Amino acid sequence: VDQERQVLAPLAERGELERDDVDPPVQVFAQGPGGEELLQVAGVVDDLAERARSAGVTVAVAVAAGATIEADPMGVRTVVNNLLDKALRAAAGGRVEIRAERAGGEVRLVVADDGVGFPPTEAARLFTKFYRCGDELRRTGRGTGLGLYIVERLMRLERGHVHAASGGPG
């Protein structure tokens, strides 16, 4: 988290998180012998493993053969961390799955959980700055409404895209 703040704070101070014309540093991430390197950027999955165990959440990781990306290492770490963090909160006592799939010339990162879901009409709004799904008066979880916004901005800086889908609450 401190390492992420060291990277995100200067970007935010200079307004670069809000701009689309920033060129982040690039590193190639390829599938390692066990297939995990792409998702183990700076140990994100390992960092959250204890939290998952204590919440009773099973985390499954799968990386397709040949899944290779060129991206900012801290950006990738932040994206994976924020998505996994959100999934762990949603899936308390359940399961989270992270997959890297080849889709044509792209790599698609899928983070899925068996949590309660959200109304499909809220999907696009989830990536809006400070937006938190649900009723503010009944909310029990903490958060700032910035995690998914940061994911969307970092993906845009890498010329990628992100979306959320749910069958609805229940």
Disulfide bonds with the S-S distance in Angstrom:
none
